Amino acid sequence: MATVLSFYEMVQAVNEGSSPHAPLVNKYQATIPNDLLYPYVRGIVADDLSYVGNPTVIGAETPDKISFKIDNLPLDFTSVTVNVRLQANGTDLSNGTVSVDMYQGLPRSGSTRIGEIDFPADISGAYTAATWYEFTQVINVALITDRKDLWMHIRMDRGTGLSDALFRMSWLVLQVGRPTYQLAETPVSKNYANSLRKIVIASAIQKGTTGTTKWRYRIVPCDADGCAVGSASDEFGVGDGNDTLDATDHICISWLDIVGATSYKVYRMFAGGTPSSTGLIGTVLPGLGDCGTGEDEGDTGIKDTGDEGGEEFDESLCQGVTTVTYPSAEDTV
């Protein structure tokens, strides 16, 4: 019987680092809350436009550790393969390492490790700095005793005394095989507004004088059919934003471009400083680079310097217009 492949992403993160520890960061060196970490590690299609890693400056040598819960595997799975892309930078990685392990049960709770990838140790020969390496490991399915309690554990360790061992991870996904007589259980999303994919990679970085304002934003992609409310980004922002926004003290907003978008509308969702208004702050063309610098590398950005775009915020953007269709429920065990 033929086999169909489904791709299962990580759905929940648990910080495993001890205190003090250096939390994982995104490509802009911003610390990522656990519940927002996985969008920076791409799913089914591998690309390196976004990634997570250890920070460039740390105050402790404790390894960065995160555990991800894996979405429940199908009842009749026949194969499981781990796919991950990793990169190393630095002049000396003699004690630095990245480990990507698969566990039956939550790590550090008496669980069993059933898969292991070590980087750069698993490279044949010397590593090349700033080069992405893709690893694949086939898991022995006989070791999986509970398909609803599988976890991935990621550890990024600079090693004692090393200051330049920087690691990045851009892709982490499970490839799961199953017989073709059933539909894959992964839900299929359809956007009624138009065909634009949802913006899931967005970042807001405070620049200039640090304040206490919790600035929040939302990005809406547009094409010839209009602006896709259902494809809007989730609300994101900073908790230590500038109390007053201007050309010097501003919030740098960046996101990954999505295929088909001809422009983006950027909305300020909350303001406790100056200005105090919410609404549209700008309409941006694709390819302006991080924070609008014009780098044209698949990123688009804008600086929130306090300007207004003249359009009041539409409450519908808070809710989204997305319908998710699920296949029929699986058989019980």
TORNUGU-466710 format. One record per residue: x, y, z of N, C-alpha, C in turn. Coordinates in Angstrom, 2 decimals, m for minus. Layout:
REM residues N
       nX       nY       nZ      caX      caY      caZ       cX       cY       cZ
        X        Y        Z        X        Y        Z        X        Y        Z
...
REM end
This chain:
REM residues 333
       nX       nY       nZ      caX      caY      caZ       cX       cY       cZ
     0.84    m1.20     0.00     0.00     0.00     0.00     0.88     1.24     0.00
     0.50     2.21    m0.79     1.26     3.45    m0.88     1.14     4.26     0.41
     2.10     5.18     0.58     2.14     6.00     1.79     2.09     7.47     1.41
     1.33     8.24     2.18     1.28     9.68     1.99     2.03    10.34     3.15
     2.70    11.47     2.87     3.49    12.16     3.88     2.73    13.39     4.37
     2.69    13.57     5.67     2.16    14.77     6.30     3.28    15.42     7.10
     3.15    16.73     7.34     4.18    17.46     8.07     3.59    18.00     9.36
     4.24    17.70    10.47     3.74    18.08    11.78     4.71    19.08    12.43
     4.16    20.23    12.83     4.98    21.27    13.42     4.92    21.20    14.94
     5.74    22.06    15.57     5.73    22.17    17.02     4.59    23.11    17.42
     3.84    22.76    18.45     2.64    23.53    18.78     2.70    24.20    20.15
     3.68    23.90    20.96     3.76    24.50    22.29     5.21    24.47    22.75
     5.67    25.53    23.36     7.05    25.59    23.82     7.11    25.72    25.33
     8.09    25.07    25.94     8.34    25.15    27.37     9.80    25.51    27.56
    10.07    26.61    28.26    11.45    27.04    28.48    12.12    26.10    29.47
    13.20    25.44    29.03    13.89    24.47    29.87    15.16    25.03    30.48
    15.46    26.29    30.20    16.70    26.88    30.71    16.64    27.14    32.20
    17.80    26.99    32.88    17.86    27.32    34.30    18.08    28.82    34.44
    18.02    29.32    35.63    18.16    30.76    35.85    19.46    31.03    36.60
    20.32    32.01    36.15    20.08    32.81    34.95    20.45    32.04    33.69
    19.77    32.32    32.60    20.10    31.69    31.33    19.86    32.71    30.22
    20.43    32.44    29.08    20.28    33.34    27.94    19.13    32.83    27.07
    18.01    33.54    27.00    16.87    33.06    26.21    17.16    33.11    24.72
    16.45    32.29    23.96    16.59    32.32    22.51    16.06    33.63    21.97
    16.61    34.07    20.83    16.21    35.34    20.22    15.87    35.10    18.76
    15.18    36.08    18.13    14.93    36.00    16.70    16.07    36.66    15.94
    15.92    36.82    14.63    17.00    37.34    13.79    17.35    38.79    14.11
    16.43    39.48    14.80    16.67    40.87    15.15    17.24    41.01    16.56
    17.60    39.88    17.18    18.16    39.83    18.53    17.13    40.20    19.59
    15.86    40.06    19.28    14.79    40.31    20.25    14.42    39.00    20.94
    14.32    39.02    22.27    13.89    37.85    23.02    12.46    37.49    22.64
    12.20    36.20    22.47    10.90    35.75    21.99    10.17    35.03    23.12
     8.93    35.45    23.43     8.13    34.68    24.40     7.94    33.26    23.90
     7.85    32.31    24.83     7.75    30.90    24.45     6.60    30.63    23.49
     5.45    31.29    23.73     4.29    30.98    22.90     4.37    31.59    21.52
     5.40    32.42    21.26     5.57    33.03    19.94     6.83    32.54    19.25
     7.55    31.62    19.87     8.85    31.22    19.33     8.75    30.46    18.02
     7.83    29.50    17.94     7.85    28.61    16.81     7.61    29.28    15.46
     6.81    30.38    15.36     6.66    31.01    14.04     7.97    31.46    13.41
     9.03    31.59    14.21    10.32    32.00    13.65    11.12    30.81    13.12
    10.62    29.60    13.33    11.24    28.40    12.78    10.25    27.83    11.77
    10.55    28.00    10.49     9.56    27.75     9.45     9.11    26.31     9.39
     7.91    26.12     8.86     7.30    24.81     8.82     7.62    24.05     7.55
     6.60    23.62     6.83     6.71    22.65     5.76     7.81    22.98     4.75
     7.88    24.22     4.29     8.90    24.61     3.31    10.07    25.25     4.05
    11.27    24.76     3.77    12.46    25.28     4.44    12.93    26.56     3.75
    13.12    27.61     4.52    13.83    28.79     4.02    14.57    29.40     5.20
    15.51    30.29     4.90    16.38    30.81     5.94    16.18    32.30     6.16
    15.00    32.82     5.79    14.72    34.23     5.98    14.44    34.55     7.44
    14.04    33.56     8.21    13.83    33.76     9.64    14.45    32.59    10.39
    14.80    32.85    11.65    15.44    31.81    12.43    15.45    32.23    13.89
    15.78    31.29    14.77    16.04    31.58    16.17    17.48    31.20    16.46
    18.01    31.76    17.55    19.38    31.46    17.89    19.71    31.92    19.29
    20.98    31.73    19.69    21.42    32.27    20.96    21.84    33.73    20.76
    21.70    34.58    21.78    21.97    36.01    21.60    23.46    36.29    21.43
    23.75    37.43    20.80    25.15    37.80    20.57    25.84    38.23    21.85
    25.07    38.70    22.81    25.63    39.11    24.10    24.92    38.34    25.20
    25.67    37.64    26.03    25.07    36.91    27.14    25.82    37.22    28.43
    25.13    37.09    29.52    25.75    37.35    30.82    26.01    36.07    31.59
    25.64    34.96    31.04    25.86    33.67    31.70    26.16    32.62    30.65
    26.80    31.53    31.07    27.17    30.47    30.13    26.17    29.32    30.14
    25.08    29.49    30.88    24.06    28.44    30.91    23.47    28.24    29.52
    23.37    27.01    29.03    22.84    26.78    27.67    21.40    27.26    27.53
    21.07    27.69    26.32    19.70    28.04    25.99    18.96    26.74    25.67
    17.83    26.49    26.35    17.12    25.22    26.18    15.62    25.47    26.05
    15.03    24.88    25.03    13.59    25.00    24.80    13.05    23.62    24.41
    11.90    23.25    24.94    11.22    22.01    24.54     9.93    22.35    23.82
     9.67    21.67    22.70     8.46    21.87    21.91     7.59    20.62    21.96
     6.30    20.80    22.25     5.33    19.71    22.12     5.02    19.51    20.64
     4.98    18.25    20.20     4.66    17.92    18.81     3.16    17.67    18.70
     2.55    18.21    17.66     1.14    17.95    17.44     0.90    16.44    17.36
    m0.27    15.98    17.84    m0.57    14.55    17.90    m0.41    13.88    16.54
     0.32    12.78    16.52     0.52    12.04    15.28    m0.75    11.26    14.93
    m0.94    10.90    13.66    m2.13    10.12    13.28    m2.09     8.73    13.91
    m3.25     8.13    14.05    m3.37     6.83    14.71    m2.58     5.74    13.98
    m2.53     5.83    12.65    m1.93     4.77    11.85    m0.59     5.17    11.22
     0.18     6.02    11.89     1.46     6.45    11.31     2.40     5.25    11.14
     3.21     5.32    10.09     4.14     4.22     9.80     5.60     4.64     9.81
     5.86     5.95     9.71     7.23     6.44     9.72     7.28     7.86    10.26
     8.41     8.22    10.87     8.63     9.55    11.42    10.06     9.97    11.11
    10.22    11.15    10.52    11.55    11.66    10.19    11.67    13.10    10.68
    12.77    13.39    11.35    13.04    14.75    11.84    13.86    15.49    10.79
    13.44    16.72    10.46    14.18    17.59     9.55    14.53    18.88    10.27
    15.79    19.30    10.17    16.22    20.53    10.84    17.33    21.19    10.02
    17.36    22.53    10.02    18.43    23.28     9.37    19.13    24.13    10.42
    20.47    24.04    10.45    21.27    24.71    11.47    22.45    25.43    10.84
    22.91    26.47    11.53    24.06    27.24    11.08    24.92    27.60    12.28
    26.24    27.63    12.08    27.17    28.02    13.14    28.04    29.17    12.67
    28.33    30.09    13.58    29.24    31.19    13.31    30.20    31.32    14.48
    31.43    31.61    14.17    32.43    31.76    15.22    33.76    31.16    14.80
    34.82    31.54    15.52    36.16    31.06    15.18    36.53    29.78    15.93
    35.83    29.51    17.02    36.16    28.33    17.82    34.90    27.73    18.38
    34.52    26.56    17.88    33.33    25.86    18.38    33.74    24.56    19.08
    34.95    24.52    19.61    35.46    23.28    20.19    34.58    22.78    21.33
    33.96    23.69    22.06    33.07    23.28    23.16    31.62    23.66    22.91
    31.36    24.34    21.81    30.00    24.76    21.50    29.25    23.69    20.72
    27.97    23.58    20.96    27.19    22.56    20.26    25.71    22.91    20.27
    25.00    22.34    19.29    23.55    22.37    19.26    23.07    20.93    19.24
    22.12    20.63    20.09    21.51    19.29    20.06    20.01    19.44    19.85
    19.49    18.63    18.94    18.06    18.58    18.65    17.61    17.15    18.91
    16.89    16.96    19.99    16.54    15.61    20.44    15.02    15.43    20.43
    14.59    14.20    20.12    13.18    13.85    20.18    12.95    12.95    21.39
    11.90    13.27    22.15    11.62    12.54    23.38    10.21    11.96    23.37
    10.08    10.78    23.98     8.77    10.24    24.32     8.46    10.73    25.72
     7.58    11.73    25.82     7.29    12.37    27.10     8.08    13.66    27.25
     7.61    14.53    28.13     8.26    15.82    28.38     9.69    15.60    28.85
    10.68    16.22    28.20    12.08    16.05    28.62    12.27    16.38    30.10
    13.18    15.68    30.71    13.54    15.87    32.12    12.42    15.45    33.07
    11.53    14.58    32.60    10.48    14.08    33.50    10.47    12.55    33.47
    11.66    11.96    33.37    11.75    10.51    33.27    11.44    10.00    31.88
    11.50    10.87    30.87    11.15    10.51    29.51    12.32     9.79    28.83
    12.03     9.25    27.64    13.03     8.49    26.89    13.40     9.24    25.62
    14.70     9.42    25.40    15.16    10.05    24.17    15.15     9.03    23.05
    14.46     9.33    21.96    14.33     8.37    20.86    14.97     8.88    19.57
    15.55    10.08    19.59    16.24    10.61    18.42    17.19    11.70    18.84
    18.31    11.85    18.10    19.31    12.83    18.50    20.08    13.33    17.27
    20.18    14.66    17.15    21.01    15.30    16.13    21.94    16.27    16.84
    23.25    16.16    16.62    24.24    17.02    17.24    24.97    17.82    16.17
    25.07    19.13    16.39    25.70    20.02    15.43    26.73    20.89    16.16
    27.95    21.03    15.60    28.41    20.57    14.29    29.02    19.17    14.30
    28.88    18.40    15.39    29.53    17.10    15.48    29.09    16.15    14.37
    27.84    16.26    13.90    27.34    15.34    12.89    27.75    15.72    11.47
    28.52    16.79    11.32    29.03    17.16     9.99    30.28    16.33     9.69
    30.36    15.85     8.47    31.55    15.11     8.05    32.64    16.12     7.69
    33.69    16.19     8.51    34.76    17.15     8.27    34.49    18.46     8.99
    35.26    19.48     8.64    35.14    20.79     9.28    33.90    21.54     8.80
    33.32    22.31     9.68    32.15    23.10     9.30    32.59    24.38     8.61
    31.71    24.96     7.81    31.95    26.25     7.17    31.04    27.27     7.83
    31.63    28.33     8.35    30.85    29.35     9.04    29.83    29.98     8.11
    28.68    30.38     8.70    27.60    31.07     7.98    27.01    30.22     6.86
    27.12    28.91     6.98    26.55    27.99     5.99    25.45    27.18     6.65
    24.31    27.08     5.96    23.20    26.30     6.50    23.41    24.82     6.19
    23.22    23.98     7.21    23.32    22.53     7.07    21.96    21.92     7.39
    21.55    21.00     6.53    20.26    20.35     6.73    20.48    18.91     7.20
    19.80    18.55     8.29    19.94    17.22     8.87    18.61    16.49     8.81
    18.69    15.18     8.58    17.52    14.32     8.55    17.80    13.08     9.38
    16.87    12.75    10.26    17.03    11.53    11.06    15.73    10.74    11.06
    15.81     9.48    10.68    14.66     8.58    10.70    14.52     8.01    12.11
    13.33     8.16    12.68    13.07     7.69    14.05    12.56     6.24    14.02
    13.04     5.44    14.93    12.54     4.08    15.09    11.14     4.15    15.70
    10.11     3.88    14.90     8.73     4.05    15.38     8.38     3.07    16.50
     9.16     2.00    16.64     8.89     1.05    17.73     9.13     1.70    19.09
     9.91     2.79    19.12    10.19     3.48    20.37     9.09     4.47    20.76
     8.15     4.72    19.85     7.05     5.65    20.13     5.91     4.87    20.77
     5.71     5.09    22.05     4.68     4.37    22.80     3.43     5.22    23.03
     3.54     6.54    22.83     2.39     7.44    22.99     2.50     8.54    21.93
     1.70     8.42    20.89     1.77     9.37    19.78     1.29    10.77    20.16
     0.67    10.92    21.33     0.15    12.22    21.77     1.05    12.89    22.80
     2.22    12.31    23.04     3.13    12.88    24.04     4.56    12.84    23.53
     4.77    13.44    22.36     6.10    13.51    21.76     6.61    14.95    21.83
     7.92    15.09    22.09     8.52    16.42    22.28     9.85    16.51    21.55
    10.18    17.75    21.14    11.50    18.06    20.63    12.20    18.96    21.64
    13.47    18.67    21.91    14.25    19.45    22.87    15.44    20.06    22.13
    15.55    21.40    22.19    16.61    22.12    21.49    17.52    22.77    22.52
    18.81    22.53    22.37    19.81    23.07    23.31    20.91    23.74    22.49
    21.18    25.02    22.79    22.26    25.76    22.13    23.27    26.16    23.20
    24.46    25.59    23.12    25.46    25.74    24.17    26.73    26.34    23.58
    27.10    27.52    24.05    28.34    28.15    23.58    29.57    27.40    24.09
    29.47    26.81    25.24    30.64    26.19    25.84    31.36    27.17    26.75
    32.05    26.63    27.75    32.73    27.46    28.75    33.80    28.33    28.11
    33.72    29.63    28.38    34.76    30.55    27.93    34.64    31.02    26.50
    33.66    30.51    25.75    33.52    30.93    24.36    32.57    32.12    24.27
    32.96    33.13    23.50    32.11    34.32    23.37    31.60    34.50    21.95
    32.10    33.73    20.99    31.70    33.96    19.59    31.02    32.76    18.95
    30.63    31.78    19.74    29.95    30.60    19.20    28.46    30.90    19.07
    28.03    31.30    17.88    26.64    31.68    17.63    25.97    30.64    16.75
    24.80    30.20    17.16    24.07    29.18    16.43    22.72    29.72    15.98
    22.23    29.17    14.86    20.93    29.55    14.34    20.18    28.30    13.87
    18.86    28.33    14.02    18.01    27.24    13.54    16.86    27.86    12.75
    16.72    27.47    11.48    15.71    28.09    10.61    14.56    27.15    10.26
    14.70    25.87    10.56    13.68    24.90    10.12    13.68    23.73    11.08
    12.49    23.33    11.52    12.34    22.14    12.36    10.94    21.59    12.13
    10.87    20.40    11.54     9.56    19.84    11.19     9.66    18.32    11.19
     8.56    17.67    11.53     8.47    16.22    11.47     7.74    15.79    10.20
     8.33    14.86     9.48     7.70    14.28     8.30     7.15    12.92     8.71
     5.82    12.76     8.60     5.15    11.57     9.10     4.48    10.83     7.96
     4.77     9.53     7.83     4.16     8.71     6.79     2.97     7.94     7.33
     1.98     7.75     6.46     0.79     6.98     6.82     0.17     6.40     5.56
    m0.68     5.37     5.65    m1.32     4.79     4.47    m2.20     5.82     3.75
    m2.39     5.60     2.45    m3.12     6.57     1.64    m4.63     6.44     1.74
    m5.15     5.44     2.46    m6.60     5.26     2.47    m7.32     6.26     3.35
    m6.57     7.12     4.11    m7.20     8.15     4.92    m6.63     9.51     4.56
    m7.42    10.57     4.79    m6.95    11.93     4.60    m5.98    12.30     5.70
    m5.02    13.16     5.38    m4.13    13.67     6.42    m4.94    14.48     7.42
    m4.52    14.45     8.68    m5.30    15.09     9.73    m4.98    16.57     9.89
    m3.97    17.07     9.20    m3.61    18.48     9.34    m4.74    19.35     8.83
    m5.23    20.33     9.61    m6.33    21.19     9.15    m5.92    22.04     7.96
    m6.89    22.34     7.12    m6.66    23.17     5.93    m7.36    24.50     6.14
    m6.62    25.61     6.00    m7.19    26.94     6.19    m7.53    27.56     4.85
    m8.68    28.21     4.79    m9.06    28.95     3.60    m9.45    30.36     4.01
    m8.91    31.33     3.31    m9.19    32.72     3.62   m10.23    33.24     2.65
   m11.36    33.75     3.17   m12.41    34.23     2.30   m12.06    35.57     1.65
   m11.18    36.35     2.26   m10.88    37.68     1.72   m10.16    37.57     0.38
    m9.09    36.86     0.33    m8.40    36.53    m0.92    m7.39    35.42    m0.62
    m6.49    35.18    m1.52    m5.63    34.01    m1.39    m4.31    34.29    m0.69
    m4.13    35.46    m0.10    m2.87    35.78     0.54    m2.67    34.95     1.81
    m1.44    34.45     1.97    m1.12    33.66     3.16    m1.01    34.57     4.38
    m1.33    34.04     5.53    m1.27    34.80     6.78     0.16    35.21     7.10
     0.34    36.43     7.56     1.64    36.90     8.03     1.89    36.30     9.41
     2.91    35.48     9.54     3.18    34.84    10.82     4.54    35.25    11.39
     5.36    35.96    10.63     6.67    36.37    11.10     6.70    37.88    11.19
     6.66    38.42    12.37     6.68    39.86    12.54     7.49    40.20    13.79
     8.13    41.36    13.79     8.99    41.73    14.90     8.90    43.24    15.14
     8.91    43.63    16.39     8.96    45.04    16.77    10.11    45.22    17.74
    11.04    46.12    17.41    12.24    46.35    18.22    12.29    47.80    18.66
    12.51    48.02    19.95    12.63    49.37    20.48    13.99    49.96    20.12
    13.99    51.21    19.63    15.22    51.91    19.28    15.26    53.23    20.03
    16.45    53.64    20.50    16.58    54.90    21.21    16.39    54.72    22.71
    15.76    55.72    23.34    15.59    55.72    24.79    14.50    54.73    25.21
    14.86    53.81    26.06    13.90    52.81    26.53    12.84    53.44    27.43
    11.59    53.01    27.23    10.50    53.48    28.07     9.72    52.33    28.65
     8.46    52.57    28.97     7.63    51.53    29.57     6.33    51.33    28.80
     6.21    51.90    27.61     4.97    51.82    26.85     4.89    50.49    26.11
     3.74    49.84    26.17     3.52    48.57    25.49     2.91    48.84    24.12
     3.74    49.18    23.16     3.25    49.41    21.80     2.88    48.07    21.16
     1.76    48.04    20.45     1.29    46.83    19.78     0.88    47.16    18.35
     1.09    46.21    17.44     0.87    46.44    16.01     0.19    45.25    15.36
    m0.36    45.50    14.18    m0.89    44.44    13.34    m0.64    44.83    11.88
    m0.26    43.83    11.05     0.06    44.07     9.64    m0.98    43.37     8.77
    m1.50    44.07     7.78    m2.51    43.51     6.88    m1.97    43.53     5.45
    m1.82    42.38     4.78    m1.34    42.35     3.40    m2.46    42.70     2.41
    m2.09    43.29     1.30    m3.06    43.67     0.27    m2.57    43.22    m1.10
    m3.53    42.95    m2.01    m3.21    42.70    m3.40    m4.30    43.32    m4.26
    m4.39    42.90    m5.54    m5.35    43.52    m6.45    m6.80    43.32    m6.01
    m7.05    42.29    m5.19    m8.40    42.01    m4.71    m8.77    42.77    m3.45
    m7.82    43.49    m2.88    m8.07    44.24    m1.66    m7.13    43.83    m0.55
    m7.45    44.26     0.67    m6.63    43.95     1.83    m7.23    42.78     2.59
    m6.42    41.76     2.87    m6.90    40.49     3.40    m6.92    40.52     4.92
    m8.08    40.81     5.48    m8.22    40.86     6.94    m7.84    39.52     7.56
    m8.29    38.43     6.94    m8.01    37.11     7.49    m6.55    36.72     7.42
    m5.76    37.42     6.60    m4.34    37.13     6.49    m3.50    38.06     7.35
    m4.16    38.92     8.13    m3.44    39.86     8.97    m2.58    39.13    10.00
    m1.49    39.76    10.40    m0.64    39.18    11.44    m1.38    39.18    12.77
    m0.94    38.32    13.66    m1.40    38.42    15.04    m0.86    39.71    15.64
    m1.47    40.15    16.72    m0.98    41.34    17.40     0.41    41.07    17.98
     1.34    42.00    17.80     2.69    41.83    18.32     3.21    43.19    18.74
     4.34    43.23    19.42     4.88    44.52    19.83     5.95    44.39    20.87
     6.16    45.47    21.63     7.21    45.52    22.66     6.59    45.97    23.98
     7.23    45.58    25.07     6.77    45.97    26.39     7.60    47.07    27.01
     8.73    47.39    26.37     9.61    48.44    26.90     9.79    49.55    25.87
     8.70    49.87    25.14     8.78    50.85    24.07     8.99    52.27    24.55
     9.43    53.11    23.61     9.66    54.52    23.90     8.37    55.19    24.37
     8.48    56.06    25.38     7.29    56.76    25.86     6.84    57.82    24.87
     7.77    58.34    24.07     7.44    59.29    23.00     8.12    58.83    21.73
     7.37    58.73    20.63     7.93    58.27    19.37     8.34    59.46    18.51
     9.56    59.38    17.98    10.05    60.40    17.04    11.13    59.75    16.18
    11.85    60.53    15.42    12.85    59.99    14.49    13.99    59.28    15.21
    14.29    59.70    16.44    15.37    59.09    17.21    14.87    57.93    18.05
    13.78    58.16    18.76    13.18    57.14    19.62    11.97    56.56    18.90
    12.11    55.37    18.36    11.05    54.80    17.54    11.01    53.28    17.68
     9.99    52.68    17.09     9.85    51.23    17.07    10.12    50.75    15.64
    11.06    49.82    15.52    11.41    49.25    14.21    10.56    48.00    13.99
     9.66    48.06    13.01     8.74    46.95    12.73     9.20    46.26    11.45
     9.35    44.93    11.50     9.79    44.17    10.34     8.99    42.88    10.23
     8.84    42.40     9.00     8.14    41.13     8.78     8.61    40.52     7.47
     8.34    39.23     7.30     8.68    38.53     6.07     7.61    38.80     5.01
     8.05    39.07     3.79     7.11    39.26     2.69     6.35    37.95     2.42
     5.12    38.08     1.94     4.37    36.91     1.53     4.08    36.99     0.04
     4.03    35.85    m0.61     3.85    35.78    m2.05     2.51    36.40    m2.45
     2.54    37.28    m3.44     1.32    37.87    m3.97     0.95    39.21    m3.39
     1.54    39.60    m2.27     1.21    40.89    m1.66     1.84    42.02    m2.47
     1.04    43.05    m2.74     1.53    44.23    m3.46     1.76    45.41    m2.53
     1.22    45.36    m1.32     1.45    46.38    m0.31     0.99    45.84     1.05
     1.34    46.56     2.10     0.95    46.19     3.46     0.46    47.43     4.19
    m0.61    47.26     4.97    m1.06    48.31     5.86    m0.64    47.96     7.28
    m0.01    48.92     7.96     0.49    48.70     9.31    m0.34    49.53    10.28
    m0.93    48.86    11.28    m1.81    49.51    12.24    m1.17    49.51    13.63
    m1.29    50.64    14.31    m0.91    50.72    15.71    m2.13    50.33    16.54
    m1.96    49.27    17.36    m3.10    48.71    18.08    m3.30    49.35    19.46
    m2.21    49.80    20.07    m2.29    50.33    21.42    m1.19    51.34    21.62
    m1.48    52.43    22.31    m0.48    53.44    22.59    m0.73    54.03    23.97
     0.24    53.92    24.86     0.10    54.51    26.18     1.00    55.71    26.35
     1.76    56.03    25.31     2.66    57.17    25.39     2.22    58.26    24.43
     3.16    58.82    23.69     2.86    59.87    22.70     3.33    59.39    21.34
     2.47    59.32    20.30     1.05    59.72    20.33     0.17    58.71    21.06
    m1.03    59.13    21.38    m1.95    58.28    22.12    m3.00    57.65    21.22
    m2.92    57.91    19.91    m3.94    57.42    18.98    m3.58    56.05    18.43
    m4.61    55.35    17.95    m4.43    54.09    17.25    m4.94    54.25    15.83
    m4.60    53.29    14.98    m5.05    53.35    13.60    m3.90    53.11    12.64
    m4.14    53.39    11.38    m3.15    53.16    10.34    m1.96    54.10    10.52
    m0.75    53.56    10.51     0.44    54.40    10.59     1.20    54.44     9.27
     0.82    53.59     8.32     1.50    53.64     7.04     1.12    52.50     6.12
     1.22    52.74     4.81     1.07    51.71     3.79     2.42    51.53     3.13
     2.92    50.30     3.13     4.30    50.02     2.76     4.34    49.08     1.57
     5.25    49.34     0.63     5.47    48.44    m0.50     6.40    47.31    m0.10
     6.30    46.13    m0.73     7.17    45.00    m0.39     8.64    45.30    m0.69
     9.52    44.58    m0.01    10.93    44.63    m0.33    11.68    45.82     0.21
    11.17    46.47     1.24    11.87    47.61     1.81    12.90    47.21     2.85
    13.02    45.93     3.13    14.05    45.47     4.05    13.68    45.68     5.50
    14.55    45.22     6.41    14.31    45.35     7.84    14.12    46.81     8.20
    13.01    47.12     8.82    12.72    48.47     9.30    12.74    49.50     8.17
    12.44    49.04     6.94    12.35    49.97     5.83    13.67    50.46     5.30
    14.73    49.64     5.39    16.06    50.08     4.96    16.34    49.79     3.49
    15.42    49.15     2.80    15.59    48.92     1.37    16.53    47.80     1.02
    16.73    46.82     1.90    17.66    45.74     1.62    17.10    44.73     0.62
    15.76    44.64     0.53    15.10    43.80    m0.47    15.59    42.35    m0.43
    15.56    41.75     0.77    15.98    40.36     0.93    14.83    39.51     1.45
    13.61    39.85     1.03    12.46    39.10     1.50    11.84    39.67     2.76
    12.38    40.79     3.24    11.83    41.45     4.41    11.23    42.79     4.01
    10.24    43.23     4.77     9.68    44.57     4.63     9.59    45.17     6.01
     9.72    46.49     6.11     9.69    47.11     7.42     9.24    48.56     7.37
     9.01    49.12     8.54     8.61    50.51     8.69     9.03    50.98    10.08
     9.40    52.24    10.20     9.69    52.83    11.50     8.46    53.56    12.00
     8.02    53.24    13.21     6.92    53.99    13.82     7.52    55.17    14.58
     7.51    56.32    13.94     8.04    57.55    14.54     6.94    58.44    15.10
     5.72    57.87    15.18     4.61    58.64    15.72     3.70    59.21    14.67
     4.00    58.98    13.39     3.17    59.52    12.32     1.83    58.80    12.25
     0.86    59.46    11.67    m0.47    58.89    11.49    m0.78    58.76    10.00
    m1.52    57.71     9.65    m1.87    57.49     8.25    m3.25    58.00     7.88
    m4.00    58.50     8.84    m5.28    59.11     8.54    m6.45    58.16     8.43
    m6.26    56.88     8.73    m7.35    55.91     8.63    m7.62    55.32     9.99
    m8.85    55.40    10.45    m9.19    54.83    11.75    m9.10    53.30    11.69
    m8.82    52.73    12.83    m8.67    51.29    12.89   m10.02    50.60    12.75
   m10.06    49.54    11.97   m11.26    48.75    11.76   m11.30    47.61    12.76
   m12.34    47.55    13.58   m12.43    46.53    14.63   m12.37    45.12    14.05
   m12.77    44.95    12.79   m12.76    43.60    12.21   m11.35    43.04    12.12
   m10.33    43.91    12.09    m8.96    43.44    12.01    m8.54    42.73    13.29
    m9.23    43.00    14.37    m8.90    42.31    15.63    m9.32    40.85    15.58
   m10.40    40.58    14.84   m10.98    39.26    14.87   m10.50    38.37    13.74
   m10.32    38.93    12.55    m9.95    38.13    11.39   m11.17    37.46    10.78
   m11.05    37.08     9.52   m12.16    36.42     8.82   m11.60    35.15     8.21
   m11.36    34.17     9.02   m10.73    32.93     8.56   m11.59    31.74     8.96
   m11.80    30.82     8.03   m12.51    29.59     8.31   m11.52    28.44     8.24
   m11.49    27.60     9.28   m10.61    26.44     9.32   m11.46    25.19     9.20
   m11.16    24.37     8.21   m11.92    23.15     7.96   m11.10    21.94     8.39
   m11.66    21.11     9.27   m10.98    19.91     9.76   m11.59    18.67     9.13
   m10.80    17.64     8.90   m11.36    16.37     8.44   m12.12    15.70     9.58
   m12.74    14.59     9.29   m13.51    13.87    10.30   m12.60    13.39    11.43
   m13.18    13.21    12.59   m12.41    12.81    13.77   m11.80    11.44    13.56
   m10.63    11.24    14.16    m9.94     9.96    14.02   m10.60     8.92    14.91
   m10.27     7.66    14.65   m10.79     6.58    15.49   m10.19     6.67    16.89
   m10.93     6.27    17.87   m10.41     6.26    19.23    m9.59     5.01    19.46
    m8.70     5.11    20.43    m7.86     3.96    20.76    m8.39     3.25    21.99
REM end
